[in-house]
Amino acid sequence: MQLEKHDIALVILAYVYESQIVLTFMLLTIKKKHLIGKTNYSCNITRQIAERPVLQIREEIASVQTAVVETVLDGDTFRLNTGETVRLAEVDAPEAGSPNYVKALERLKQLIEEKVILLDQRTVDTNGRIVADVWVGSLYVNDEMHRFLSLL
């Protein structure tokens, strides 16, 4: 068996989730400028080692990409400069006409509009939207919007 040469990128993300600091290390395998694999290593650094392993290792193949947000459509949905529509996974923002709709829309605009994001696709919903986890730099946007909406 002959091994192929691939580029490897290590992405380190640190974010707060439910008042706990989580470190995620993503090892990305790239072949000819296309992502062909991703391995995640995550650890929660606020719990004692006795409660769980230092590293939880899980391997998955996922669609991870960088993209530019063209416009925010509402408090949990936006359009990329490629024309694709993305919905934040596990975020349920108020719909148009609902109380706090404008606040949610404006907050998501502040976070991502016209910015480069890291997008980790989970699935595609029945409306054809990409459902994804999204980061701007080290900020986990899904968690930030969930926290923001819980305060409304």
N, CA, C and O atoms as a GROMACS GRO file, in nm:
protein
  608
    1MET      N    1   0.084  -0.118   0.000
    1MET     CA    2   0.000   0.000   0.000
    1MET      C    3   0.088   0.124   0.000
    1MET      O    4   0.181   0.135   0.080
    2GLN      N    5   0.060   0.216  -0.090
    2GLN     CA    6   0.136   0.340  -0.100
    2GLN      C    7   0.058   0.452  -0.032
    2GLN      O    8  -0.061   0.472  -0.057
    3LEU      N    9   0.126   0.526   0.055
    3LEU     CA   10   0.063   0.637   0.124
    3LEU      C   11   0.068   0.762   0.039
    3LEU      O   12   0.166   0.787  -0.031
    4GLU      N   13  -0.040   0.841   0.045
    4GLU     CA   14  -0.044   0.967  -0.029
    4GLU      C   15  -0.002   1.080   0.062
    4GLU      O   16  -0.020   1.074   0.184
    5LYS      N   17   0.054   1.183   0.003
    5LYS     CA   18   0.094   1.301   0.080
    5LYS      C   19  -0.027   1.392   0.097
    5LYS      O   20  -0.095   1.424   0.000
    6HIS      N   21  -0.052   1.434   0.221
    6HIS     CA   22  -0.161   1.525   0.253
    6HIS      C   23  -0.108   1.639   0.339
    6HIS      O   24  -0.010   1.623   0.412
    7ASP      N   25  -0.173   1.753   0.331
    7ASP     CA   26  -0.144   1.863   0.422
    7ASP      C   27  -0.229   1.842   0.546
    7ASP      O   28  -0.343   1.797   0.537
    8ILE      N   29  -0.174   1.874   0.660
    8ILE     CA   30  -0.246   1.860   0.787
    8ILE      C   31  -0.252   1.999   0.852
    8ILE      O   32  -0.153   2.070   0.859
    9ALA      N   33  -0.371   2.035   0.900
    9ALA     CA   34  -0.387   2.162   0.971
    9ALA      C   35  -0.443   2.133   1.110
    9ALA      O   36  -0.534   2.051   1.125
   10LEU      N   37  -0.388   2.198   1.210
   10LEU     CA   38  -0.438   2.183   1.346
   10LEU      C   39  -0.511   2.311   1.384
   10LEU      O   40  -0.452   2.420   1.383
   11VAL      N   41  -0.638   2.299   1.418
   11VAL     CA   42  -0.718   2.413   1.461
   11VAL      C   43  -0.750   2.393   1.607
   11VAL      O   44  -0.800   2.288   1.646
   12ILE      N   45  -0.721   2.492   1.689
   12ILE     CA   46  -0.749   2.483   1.832
   12ILE      C   47  -0.855   2.587   1.866
   12ILE      O   48  -0.837   2.706   1.840
   13LEU      N   49  -0.965   2.541   1.923
   13LEU     CA   50  -1.074   2.629   1.963
   13LEU      C   51  -1.094   2.618   2.113
   13LEU      O   52  -1.091   2.509   2.169
   14ALA      N   53  -1.114   2.731   2.177
   14ALA     CA   54  -1.149   2.733   2.319
   14ALA      C   55  -1.276   2.815   2.332
   14ALA      O   56  -1.284   2.926   2.281
   15TYR      N   57  -1.376   2.758   2.400
   15TYR     CA   58  -1.502   2.830   2.416
   15TYR      C   59  -1.567   2.791   2.547
   15TYR      O   60  -1.533   2.689   2.608
   16VAL      N   61  -1.661   2.874   2.590
   16VAL     CA   62  -1.734   2.847   2.713
   16VAL      C   63  -1.869   2.790   2.675
   16VAL      O   64  -1.942   2.849   2.594
   17TYR      N   65  -1.904   2.676   2.733
   17TYR     CA   66  -2.033   2.611   2.709
   17TYR      C   67  -2.090   2.572   2.844
   17TYR      O   68  -2.029   2.497   2.919
   18GLU      N   69  -2.208   2.623   2.873
   18GLU     CA   70  -2.275   2.597   3.000
   18GLU      C   71  -2.181   2.620   3.119
   18GLU      O   72  -2.167   2.535   3.207
   19SER      N   73  -2.116   2.737   3.118
   19SER     CA   74  -2.026   2.781   3.225
   19SER      C   75  -1.902   2.695   3.241
   19SER      O   76  -1.839   2.698   3.346
   20GLN      N   77  -1.866   2.619   3.141
   20GLN     CA   78  -1.746   2.537   3.148
   20GLN      C   79  -1.659   2.566   3.027
   20GLN      O   80  -1.710   2.588   2.917
   21ILE      N   81  -1.530   2.566   3.047
   21ILE     CA   82  -1.438   2.592   2.937
   21ILE      C   83  -1.410   2.460   2.865
   21ILE      O   84  -1.376   2.360   2.927
   22VAL      N   85  -1.425   2.462   2.735
   22VAL     CA   86  -1.402   2.343   2.653
   22VAL      C   87  -1.294   2.375   2.552
   22VAL      O   88  -1.297   2.479   2.486
   23LEU      N   89  -1.198   2.286   2.540
   23LEU     CA   90  -1.095   2.298   2.438
   23LEU      C   91  -1.123   2.193   2.331
   23LEU      O   92  -1.148   2.077   2.363
   24THR      N   93  -1.120   2.234   2.208
   24THR     CA   94  -1.138   2.140   2.098
   24THR      C   95  -1.020   2.154   2.003
   24THR      O   96  -0.985   2.264   1.961
   25PHE      N   97  -0.961   2.043   1.972
   25PHE     CA   98  -0.851   2.038   1.878
   25PHE      C   99  -0.902   1.965   1.755
   25PHE      O  100  -0.950   1.852   1.766
   26MET      N  101  -0.894   2.027   1.640
   26MET     CA  102  -0.937   1.962   1.517
   26MET      C  103  -0.815   1.940   1.428
   26MET      O  104  -0.743   2.034   1.395
   27LEU      N  105  -0.793   1.817   1.391
   27LEU     CA  106  -0.687   1.782   1.299
   27LEU      C  107  -0.752   1.764   1.162
   27LEU      O  108  -0.827   1.669   1.141
   28LEU      N  109  -0.724   1.856   1.071
   28LEU     CA  110  -0.786   1.855   0.939
   28LEU      C  111  -0.689   1.796   0.837
   28LEU      O  112  -0.573   1.835   0.831
   29THR      N  113  -0.738   1.704   0.757
   29THR     CA  114  -0.657   1.643   0.652
   29THR      C  115  -0.701   1.703   0.520
   29THR      O  116  -0.819   1.696   0.483
   30ILE      N  117  -0.606   1.761   0.449
   30ILE     CA  118  -0.637   1.834   0.327
   30ILE      C  119  -0.561   1.774   0.210
   30ILE      O  120  -0.440   1.750   0.218
   31LYS      N  121  -0.632   1.748   0.101
   31LYS     CA  122  -0.570   1.694  -0.020
   31LYS      C  123  -0.607   1.786  -0.135
   31LYS      O  124  -0.725   1.803  -0.165
   32LYS      N  125  -0.509   1.843  -0.199
   32LYS     CA  126  -0.531   1.932  -0.313
   32LYS      C  127  -0.631   2.042  -0.278
   32LYS      O  128  -0.724   2.069  -0.355
   33LYS      N  129  -0.613   2.105  -0.163
   33LYS     CA  130  -0.693   2.217  -0.115
   33LYS      C  131  -0.838   2.180  -0.081
   33LYS      O  132  -0.923   2.269  -0.069
   34HIS      N  133  -0.868   2.052  -0.066
   34HIS     CA  134  -1.002   2.008  -0.029
   34HIS      C  135  -0.994   1.927   0.100
   34HIS      O  136  -0.906   1.842   0.115
   35LEU      N  137  -1.085   1.954   0.191
   35LEU     CA  138  -1.090   1.880   0.316
   35LEU      C  139  -1.136   1.738   0.289
   35LEU      O  140  -1.240   1.717   0.227
   36ILE      N  141  -1.059   1.641   0.334
   36ILE     CA  142  -1.100   1.502   0.314
   36ILE      C  143  -1.122   1.430   0.446
   36ILE      O  144  -1.169   1.316   0.446
   37GLY      N  145  -1.090   1.492   0.557
   37GLY     CA  146  -1.113   1.427   0.686
   37GLY      C  147  -1.092   1.523   0.801
   37GLY      O  148  -1.020   1.622   0.790
   38LYS      N  149  -1.158   1.491   0.913
   38LYS     CA  150  -1.145   1.573   1.033
   38LYS      C  151  -1.150   1.483   1.154
   38LYS      O  152  -1.237   1.395   1.163
   39THR      N  153  -1.060   1.503   1.246
   39THR     CA  154  -1.061   1.430   1.371
   39THR      C  155  -1.070   1.531   1.484
   39THR      O  156  -0.991   1.626   1.489
   40ASN      N  157  -1.165   1.513   1.574
   40ASN     CA  158  -1.182   1.604   1.687
   40ASN      C  159  -1.129   1.542   1.814
   40ASN      O  160  -1.146   1.422   1.838
   41TYR      N  161  -1.064   1.622   1.894
   41TYR     CA  162  -1.024   1.585   2.029
   41TYR      C  163  -1.077   1.694   2.120
   41TYR      O  164  -1.041   1.811   2.103
   42SER      N  165  -1.162   1.659   2.215
   42SER     CA  166  -1.220   1.760   2.302
   42SER      C  167  -1.194   1.725   2.447
   42SER      O  168  -1.190   1.607   2.483
   43CYS      N  169  -1.177   1.826   2.529
   43CYS     CA  170  -1.168   1.802   2.673
   43CYS      C  171  -1.230   1.919   2.747
   43CYS      O  172  -1.217   2.034   2.706
   44ASN      N  173  -1.295   1.888   2.854
   44ASN     CA  174  -1.356   1.987   2.940
   44ASN      C  175  -1.256   2.011   3.052
   44ASN      O  176  -1.231   1.921   3.132
   45ILE      N  177  -1.199   2.130   3.059
   45ILE     CA  178  -1.089   2.152   3.154
   45ILE      C  179  -1.136   2.203   3.290
   45ILE      O  180  -1.052   2.234   3.375
   46THR      N  181  -1.267   2.212   3.312
   46THR     CA  182  -1.313   2.259   3.442
   46THR      C  183  -1.355   2.144   3.533
   46THR      O  184  -1.376   2.166   3.653
   47ARG      N  185  -1.368   2.023   3.482
   47ARG     CA  186  -1.405   1.909   3.564
   47ARG      C  187  -1.280   1.835   3.610
   47ARG      O  188  -1.176   1.843   3.545
   48GLN      N  189  -1.291   1.764   3.720
   48GLN     CA  190  -1.179   1.687   3.769
   48GLN      C  191  -1.154   1.570   3.676
   48GLN      O  192  -1.246   1.515   3.615
   49ILE      N  193  -1.029   1.532   3.666
   49ILE     CA  194  -0.993   1.422   3.578
   49ILE      C  195  -1.066   1.294   3.617
   49ILE      O  196  -1.098   1.213   3.530
   50ALA      N  197  -1.093   1.275   3.745
   50ALA     CA  198  -1.160   1.154   3.792
   50ALA      C  199  -1.302   1.141   3.736
   50ALA      O  200  -1.355   1.030   3.728
   51GLU      N  201  -1.365   1.254   3.697
   51GLU     CA  202  -1.501   1.250   3.648
   51GLU      C  203  -1.511   1.199   3.506
   51GLU      O  204  -1.612   1.139   3.468
   52ARG      N  205  -1.407   1.220   3.427
   52ARG     CA  206  -1.410   1.176   3.288
   52ARG      C  207  -1.268   1.174   3.233
   52ARG      O  208  -1.179   1.234   3.294
   53PRO      N  209  -1.245   1.108   3.122
   53PRO     CA  210  -1.110   1.106   3.064
   53PRO      C  211  -1.061   1.246   3.029
   53PRO      O  212  -1.141   1.336   3.002
   54VAL      N  213  -0.931   1.263   3.031
   54VAL     CA  214  -0.874   1.394   2.997
   54VAL      C  215  -0.914   1.433   2.856
   54VAL      O  216  -0.953   1.548   2.831
   55LEU      N  217  -0.905   1.341   2.764
   55LEU     CA  218  -0.944   1.369   2.626
   55LEU      C  219  -1.054   1.272   2.584
   55LEU      O  220  -1.042   1.151   2.603
   56GLN      N  221  -1.159   1.326   2.527
   56GLN     CA  222  -1.260   1.242   2.464
   56GLN      C  223  -1.226   1.243   2.316
   56GLN      O  224  -1.226   1.349   2.252
   57ILE      N  225  -1.198   1.128   2.263
   57ILE     CA  226  -1.154   1.123   2.123
   57ILE      C  227  -1.266   1.071   2.036
   57ILE      O  228  -1.327   0.968   2.065
   58ARG      N  229  -1.292   1.144   1.930
   58ARG     CA  230  -1.395   1.100   1.837
   58ARG      C  231  -1.350   1.139   1.697
   58ARG      O  232  -1.300   1.249   1.674
   59GLU      N  233  -1.368   1.046   1.607
   59GLU     CA  234  -1.330   1.073   1.469
   59GLU      C  235  -1.457   1.083   1.386
   59GLU      O  236  -1.547   0.999   1.397
   60GLU      N  237  -1.463   1.183   1.302
   60GLU     CA  238  -1.577   1.198   1.214
   60GLU      C  239  -1.534   1.264   1.085
   60GLU      O  240  -1.437   1.340   1.081
   61ILE      N  241  -1.606   1.235   0.981
   61ILE     CA  242  -1.587   1.302   0.854
   61ILE      C  243  -1.698   1.405   0.845
   61ILE      O  244  -1.816   1.370   0.855
   62ALA      N  245  -1.662   1.527   0.827
   62ALA     CA  246  -1.762   1.634   0.825
   62ALA      C  247  -1.724   1.738   0.721
   62ALA      O  248  -1.610   1.742   0.674
   63SER      N  249  -1.817   1.818   0.689
   63SER     CA  250  -1.792   1.926   0.594
   63SER      C  251  -1.755   2.050   0.673
   63SER      O  252  -1.842   2.122   0.721
   64VAL      N  253  -1.626   2.075   0.685
   64VAL     CA  254  -1.576   2.193   0.754
   64VAL      C  255  -1.524   2.289   0.649
   64VAL      O  256  -1.447   2.251   0.561
   65GLN      N  257  -1.568   2.414   0.658
   65GLN     CA  258  -1.523   2.511   0.558
   65GLN      C  259  -1.515   2.649   0.620
   65GLN      O  260  -1.578   2.679   0.721
   66THR      N  261  -1.436   2.733   0.556
   66THR     CA  262  -1.439   2.874   0.590
   66THR      C  263  -1.527   2.940   0.486
   66THR      O  264  -1.533   2.896   0.371
   67ALA      N  265  -1.596   3.044   0.526
   67ALA     CA  266  -1.687   3.113   0.436
   67ALA      C  267  -1.701   3.258   0.481
   67ALA      O  268  -1.659   3.294   0.590
   68VAL      N  269  -1.760   3.338   0.394
   68VAL     CA  270  -1.788   3.478   0.426
   68VAL      C  271  -1.940   3.494   0.434
   68VAL      O  272  -2.012   3.452   0.344
   69VAL      N  273  -1.986   3.556   0.542
   69VAL     CA  274  -2.129   3.579   0.558
   69VAL      C  275  -2.166   3.702   0.478
   69VAL      O  276  -2.112   3.811   0.498
   70GLU      N  277  -2.259   3.684   0.386
   70GLU     CA  278  -2.306   3.796   0.303
   70GLU      C  279  -2.410   3.878   0.376
   70GLU      O  280  -2.400   4.001   0.385
   71THR      N  281  -2.512   3.810   0.430
   71THR     CA  282  -2.619   3.882   0.500
   71THR      C  283  -2.685   3.793   0.604
   71THR      O  284  -2.695   3.672   0.587
   72VAL      N  285  -2.730   3.855   0.712
   72VAL     CA  286  -2.804   3.784   0.816
   72VAL      C  287  -2.952   3.798   0.784
   72VAL      O  288  -3.001   3.908   0.761
   73LEU      N  289  -3.023   3.685   0.784
   73LEU     CA  290  -3.165   3.683   0.748
   73LEU      C  291  -3.257   3.696   0.870
   73LEU      O  292  -3.361   3.761   0.862
   74ASP      N  293  -3.217   3.635   0.982
   74ASP     CA  294  -3.289   3.649   1.109
   74ASP      C  295  -3.193   3.612   1.221
   74ASP      O  296  -3.072   3.606   1.199
   75GLY      N  297  -3.243   3.586   1.339
   75GLY     CA  298  -3.157   3.562   1.454
   75GLY      C  299  -3.086   3.429   1.458
   75GLY      O  300  -3.004   3.406   1.547
   76ASP      N  301  -3.115   3.339   1.363
   76ASP     CA  302  -3.045   3.211   1.360
   76ASP      C  303  -3.013   3.163   1.218
   76ASP      O  304  -2.969   3.050   1.199
   77THR      N  305  -3.035   3.249   1.119
   77THR     CA  306  -3.014   3.209   0.980
   77THR      C  307  -2.942   3.320   0.902
   77THR      O  308  -2.967   3.439   0.924
   78PHE      N  309  -2.854   3.279   0.812
   78PHE     CA  310  -2.780   3.376   0.732
   78PHE      C  311  -2.744   3.317   0.596
   78PHE      O  312  -2.754   3.196   0.576
   79ARG      N  313  -2.703   3.403   0.505
   79ARG     CA  314  -2.664   3.361   0.370
   79ARG      C  315  -2.515   3.387   0.351
   79ARG      O  316  -2.464   3.492   0.389
   80LEU      N  317  -2.448   3.290   0.291
   80LEU     CA  318  -2.306   3.302   0.260
   80LEU      C  319  -2.288   3.372   0.126
   80LEU      O  320  -2.382   3.386   0.049
   81ASN      N  321  -2.166   3.416   0.100
   81ASN     CA  322  -2.138   3.481  -0.028
   81ASN      C  323  -2.147   3.383  -0.144
   81ASN      O  324  -2.143   3.424  -0.260
   82THR      N  325  -2.158   3.254  -0.116
   82THR     CA  326  -2.176   3.151  -0.219
   82THR      C  327  -2.323   3.132  -0.254
   82THR      O  328  -2.356   3.059  -0.347
   83GLY      N  329  -2.413   3.199  -0.178
   83GLY     CA  330  -2.556   3.184  -0.200
   83GLY      C  331  -2.621   3.079  -0.112
   83GLY      O  332  -2.744   3.071  -0.106
   84GLU      N  333  -2.542   3.000  -0.042
   84GLU     CA  334  -2.597   2.897   0.047
   84GLU      C  335  -2.657   2.962   0.171
   84GLU      O  336  -2.607   3.063   0.220
   85THR      N  337  -2.765   2.903   0.222
   85THR     CA  338  -2.828   2.951   0.344
   85THR      C  339  -2.791   2.858   0.458
   85THR      O  340  -2.794   2.736   0.443
   86VAL      N  341  -2.756   2.916   0.573
   86VAL     CA  342  -2.710   2.840   0.688
   86VAL      C  343  -2.796   2.875   0.810
   86VAL      O  344  -2.830   2.991   0.832
   87ARG      N  345  -2.830   2.772   0.887
   87ARG     CA  346  -2.902   2.791   1.014
   87ARG      C  347  -2.812   2.742   1.126
   87ARG      O  348  -2.751   2.636   1.115
   88LEU      N  349  -2.805   2.820   1.234
   88LEU     CA  350  -2.724   2.781   1.349
   88LEU      C  351  -2.787   2.659   1.417
   88LEU      O  352  -2.905   2.660   1.450
   89ALA      N  353  -2.708   2.556   1.437
   89ALA     CA  354  -2.755   2.435   1.504
   89ALA      C  355  -2.794   2.465   1.648
   89ALA      O  356  -2.723   2.536   1.719
   90GLU      N  357  -2.907   2.411   1.690
   90GLU     CA  358  -2.955   2.420   1.828
   90GLU      C  359  -2.980   2.562   1.877
   90GLU      O  360  -2.972   2.589   1.996
   91VAL      N  361  -3.009   2.653   1.784
   91VAL     CA  362  -3.045   2.790   1.821
   91VAL      C  363  -3.183   2.816   1.765
   91VAL      O  364  -3.208   2.792   1.647
   92ASP      N  365  -3.274   2.864   1.849
   92ASP     CA  366  -3.411   2.892   1.807
   92ASP      C  367  -3.443   3.038   1.838
   92ASP      O  368  -3.488   3.071   1.947
   93ALA      N  369  -3.418   3.124   1.740
   93ALA     CA  370  -3.441   3.268   1.757
   93ALA      C  371  -3.586   3.303   1.723
   93ALA      O  372  -3.652   3.229   1.650
   94PRO      N  373  -3.635   3.415   1.777
   94PRO     CA  374  -3.772   3.458   1.745
   94PRO      C  375  -3.790   3.483   1.596
   94PRO      O  376  -3.699   3.532   1.528
   95GLU      N  377  -3.909   3.447   1.545
   95GLU     CA  378  -3.940   3.468   1.403
   95GLU      C  379  -3.988   3.611   1.380
   95GLU      O  380  -4.020   3.681   1.476
   96ALA      N  381  -3.992   3.655   1.255
   96ALA     CA  382  -4.037   3.790   1.220
   96ALA      C  383  -4.175   3.815   1.279
   96ALA      O  384  -4.264   3.730   1.272
   97GLY      N  385  -4.191   3.933   1.337
   97GLY     CA  386  -4.317   3.970   1.399
   97GLY      C  387  -4.326   3.933   1.546
   97GLY      O  388  -4.414   3.981   1.617
   98SER      N  389  -4.235   3.849   1.593
   98SER     CA  390  -4.234   3.808   1.734
   98SER      C  391  -4.157   3.910   1.817
   98SER      O  392  -4.071   3.981   1.766
   99PRO      N  393  -4.190   3.916   1.947
   99PRO     CA  394  -4.111   4.003   2.035
   99PRO      C  395  -3.964   3.961   2.031
   99PRO      O  396  -3.933   3.842   2.025
  100ASN      N  397  -3.876   4.056   2.034
  100ASN     CA  398  -3.731   4.036   2.037
  100ASN      C  399  -3.670   3.988   1.904
  100ASN      O  400  -3.551   3.957   1.898
  101TYR      N  401  -3.752   3.983   1.799
  101TYR     CA  402  -3.699   3.943   1.667
  101TYR      C  403  -3.586   4.036   1.624
  101TYR      O  404  -3.480   3.990   1.582
  102VAL      N  405  -3.609   4.166   1.634
  102VAL     CA  406  -3.510   4.264   1.587
  102VAL      C  407  -3.383   4.256   1.672
  102VAL      O  408  -3.272   4.268   1.618
  103LYS      N  409  -3.397   4.237   1.802
  103LYS     CA  410  -3.279   4.227   1.889
  103LYS      C  411  -3.194   4.106   1.850
  103LYS      O  412  -3.071   4.116   1.843
  104ALA      N  413  -3.258   3.992   1.824
  104ALA     CA  414  -3.184   3.871   1.785
  104ALA      C  415  -3.117   3.892   1.649
  104ALA      O  416  -3.001   3.855   1.631
  105LEU      N  417  -3.189   3.950   1.555
  105LEU     CA  418  -3.134   3.977   1.422
  105LEU      C  419  -3.011   4.068   1.432
  105LEU      O  420  -2.908   4.039   1.372
  106GLU      N  421  -3.023   4.176   1.506
  106GLU     CA  422  -2.912   4.271   1.520
  106GLU      C  423  -2.792   4.209   1.590
  106GLU      O  424  -2.677   4.239   1.554
  107ARG      N  425  -2.816   4.124   1.689
  107ARG     CA  426  -2.704   4.060   1.760
  107ARG      C  427  -2.627   3.967   1.667
  107ARG      O  428  -2.504   3.967   1.667
  108LEU      N  429  -2.699   3.888   1.588
  108LEU     CA  430  -2.630   3.798   1.496
  108LEU      C  431  -2.555   3.879   1.390
  108LEU      O  432  -2.445   3.840   1.349
  109LYS      N  433  -2.612   3.990   1.344
  109LYS     CA  434  -2.542   4.078   1.249
  109LYS      C  435  -2.410   4.127   1.309
  109LYS      O  436  -2.307   4.127   1.242
  110GLN      N  437  -2.413   4.169   1.436
  110GLN     CA  438  -2.291   4.217   1.503
  110GLN      C  439  -2.184   4.108   1.505
  110GLN      O  440  -2.065   4.136   1.490
  111LEU      N  441  -2.228   3.987   1.525
  111LEU     CA  442  -2.132   3.877   1.540
  111LEU      C  443  -2.071   3.829   1.408
  111LEU      O  444  -1.952   3.800   1.403
  112ILE      N  445  -2.153   3.821   1.301
  112ILE     CA  446  -2.103   3.750   1.183
  112ILE      C  447  -2.116   3.821   1.048
  112ILE      O  448  -2.048   3.782   0.954
  113GLU      N  449  -2.199   3.923   1.036
  113GLU     CA  450  -2.223   3.979   0.903
  113GLU      C  451  -2.095   4.035   0.842
  113GLU      O  452  -2.023   4.112   0.905
  114GLU      N  453  -2.068   3.995   0.718
  114GLU     CA  454  -1.951   4.034   0.640
  114GLU      C  455  -1.819   3.989   0.703
  114GLU      O  456  -1.715   4.051   0.682
  115LYS      N  457  -1.825   3.881   0.781
  115LYS     CA  458  -1.704   3.827   0.844
  115LYS      C  459  -1.674   3.688   0.790
  115LYS      O  460  -1.762   3.620   0.736
  116VAL      N  461  -1.549   3.648   0.805
  116VAL     CA  462  -1.508   3.512   0.771
  116VAL      C  463  -1.542   3.423   0.889
  116VAL      O  464  -1.510   3.455   1.004
  117ILE      N  465  -1.607   3.310   0.860
  117ILE     CA  466  -1.648   3.217   0.965
  117ILE      C  467  -1.590   3.079   0.937
  117ILE      O  468  -1.552   3.048   0.824
  118LEU      N  469  -1.583   2.997   1.041
  118LEU     CA  470  -1.555   2.854   1.028
  118LEU      C  471  -1.688   2.785   1.047
  118LEU      O  472  -1.757   2.807   1.147
  119LEU      N  473  -1.726   2.702   0.952
  119LEU     CA  474  -1.856   2.639   0.949
  119LEU      C  475  -1.838   2.488   0.956
  119LEU      O  476  -1.770   2.430   0.872
  120ASP      N  477  -1.898   2.423   1.056
  120ASP     CA  478  -1.892   2.278   1.070
  120ASP      C  479  -2.033   2.225   1.046
  120ASP      O  480  -2.117   2.230   1.136
  121GLN      N  481  -2.058   2.175   0.928
  121GLN     CA  482  -2.192   2.131   0.888
  121GLN      C  483  -2.233   2.004   0.960
  121GLN      O  484  -2.159   1.906   0.963
  122ARG      N  485  -2.354   2.007   1.020
  122ARG     CA  486  -2.411   1.888   1.083
  122ARG      C  487  -2.502   1.814   0.986
  122ARG      O  488  -2.494   1.691   0.975
  123THR      N  489  -2.588   1.888   0.916
  123THR     CA  490  -2.686   1.827   0.826
  123THR      C  491  -2.742   1.935   0.734
  123THR      O  492  -2.699   2.050   0.738
  124VAL      N  493  -2.839   1.897   0.652
  124VAL     CA  494  -2.917   1.990   0.572
  124VAL      C  495  -3.062   1.968   0.611
  124VAL      O  496  -3.109   1.854   0.611
  125ASP      N  497  -3.133   2.076   0.645
  125ASP     CA  498  -3.272   2.060   0.691
  125ASP      C  499  -3.369   2.046   0.574
  125ASP      O  500  -3.328   2.051   0.458
  126THR      N  501  -3.498   2.030   0.605
  126THR     CA  502  -3.600   2.008   0.501
  126THR      C  503  -3.619   2.129   0.412
  126THR      O  504  -3.676   2.117   0.303
  127ASN      N  505  -3.574   2.246   0.455
  127ASN     CA  506  -3.582   2.367   0.373
  127ASN      C  507  -3.456   2.388   0.288
  127ASN      O  508  -3.442   2.491   0.221
  128GLY      N  509  -3.364   2.292   0.290
  128GLY     CA  510  -3.242   2.302   0.212
  128GLY      C  511  -3.133   2.386   0.275
  128GLY      O  512  -3.031   2.414   0.211
  129ARG      N  513  -3.152   2.426   0.401
  129ARG     CA  514  -3.050   2.506   0.469
  129ARG      C  515  -2.945   2.415   0.533
  129ARG      O  516  -2.976   2.308   0.584
  130ILE      N  517  -2.821   2.460   0.529
  130ILE     CA  518  -2.714   2.392   0.601
  130ILE      C  519  -2.736   2.420   0.749
  130ILE      O  520  -2.753   2.536   0.788
  131VAL      N  521  -2.735   2.316   0.831
  131VAL     CA  522  -2.744   2.333   0.976
  131VAL      C  523  -2.603   2.310   1.029
  131VAL      O  524  -2.544   2.204   1.006
  132ALA      N  525  -2.548   2.410   1.101
  132ALA     CA  526  -2.405   2.404   1.133
  132ALA      C  527  -2.370   2.469   1.265
  132ALA      O  528  -2.444   2.550   1.321
  133ASP      N  529  -2.252   2.431   1.313
  133ASP     CA  530  -2.185   2.501   1.423
  133ASP      C  531  -2.096   2.605   1.356
  133ASP      O  532  -2.033   2.577   1.254
  134VAL      N  533  -2.093   2.725   1.413
  134VAL     CA  534  -2.023   2.836   1.349
  134VAL      C  535  -1.932   2.907   1.449
  134VAL      O  536  -1.969   2.930   1.564
  135TRP      N  537  -1.812   2.940   1.403
  135TRP     CA  538  -1.717   3.016   1.482
  135TRP      C  539  -1.671   3.138   1.405
  135TRP      O  540  -1.658   3.134   1.283
  136VAL      N  541  -1.648   3.247   1.478
  136VAL     CA  542  -1.577   3.365   1.427
  136VAL      C  543  -1.455   3.376   1.517
  136VAL      O  544  -1.466   3.410   1.634
  137GLY      N  545  -1.340   3.347   1.461
  137GLY     CA  546  -1.220   3.338   1.544
  137GLY      C  547  -1.241   3.229   1.647
  137GLY      O  548  -1.275   3.116   1.612
  138SER      N  549  -1.223   3.261   1.774
  138SER     CA  550  -1.243   3.163   1.880
  138SER      C  551  -1.383   3.169   1.941
  138SER      O  552  -1.414   3.093   2.033
  139LEU      N  553  -1.469   3.258   1.890
  139LEU     CA  554  -1.604   3.272   1.943
  139LEU      C  555  -1.697   3.169   1.880
  139LEU      O  556  -1.714   3.165   1.759
  140TYR      N  557  -1.756   3.085   1.964
  140TYR     CA  558  -1.853   2.986   1.918
  140TYR      C  559  -1.988   3.057   1.910
  140TYR      O  560  -2.053   3.079   2.012
  141VAL      N  561  -2.029   3.092   1.789
  141VAL     CA  562  -2.146   3.177   1.765
  141VAL      C  563  -2.274   3.111   1.814
  141VAL      O  564  -2.360   3.180   1.871
  142ASN      N  565  -2.290   2.980   1.795
  142ASN     CA  566  -2.411   2.911   1.840
  142ASN      C  567  -2.432   2.931   1.990
  142ASN      O  568  -2.543   2.963   2.034
  143ASP      N  569  -2.326   2.914   2.067
  143ASP     CA  570  -2.335   2.928   2.212
  143ASP      C  571  -2.363   3.074   2.250
  143ASP      O  572  -2.443   3.100   2.340
  144GLU      N  573  -2.298   3.166   2.182
  144GLU     CA  574  -2.319   3.308   2.211
  144GLU      C  575  -2.464   3.349   2.184
  144GLU      O  576  -2.523   3.422   2.263
  145MET      N  577  -2.521   3.303   2.074
  145MET     CA  578  -2.661   3.336   2.042
  145MET      C  579  -2.756   3.267   2.141
  145MET      O  580  -2.855   3.327   2.183
  146HIS      N  581  -2.727   3.145   2.178
  146HIS     CA  582  -2.810   3.076   2.276
  146HIS      C  583  -2.810   3.152   2.408
  146HIS      O  584  -2.915   3.170   2.470
  147ARG      N  585  -2.693   3.195   2.451
  147ARG     CA  586  -2.681   3.273   2.576
  147ARG      C  587  -2.755   3.406   2.563
  147ARG      O  588  -2.827   3.446   2.655
  148PHE      N  589  -2.738   3.476   2.450
  148PHE     CA  590  -2.803   3.604   2.428
  148PHE      C  591  -2.955   3.588   2.431
  148PHE      O  592  -3.024   3.666   2.496
  149LEU      N  593  -3.006   3.488   2.362
  149LEU     CA  594  -3.153   3.466   2.356
  149LEU      C  595  -3.210   3.428   2.492
  149LEU      O  596  -3.325   3.461   2.523
  150SER      N  597  -3.132   3.360   2.574
  150SER     CA  598  -3.182   3.321   2.706
  150SER      C  599  -3.200   3.442   2.798
  150SER      O  600  -3.271   3.435   2.898
  151LEU      N  601  -3.134   3.554   2.764
  151LEU     CA  602  -3.145   3.675   2.846
  151LEU      C  603  -3.259   3.766   2.802
  151LEU      O  604  -3.291   3.864   2.871
  152LEU      N  605  -3.321   3.735   2.689
  152LEU     CA  606  -3.432   3.820   2.639
  152LEU      C  607  -3.561   3.792   2.713
  152LEU      O  608  -3.664   3.854   2.684
   0.00000   0.00000   0.00000
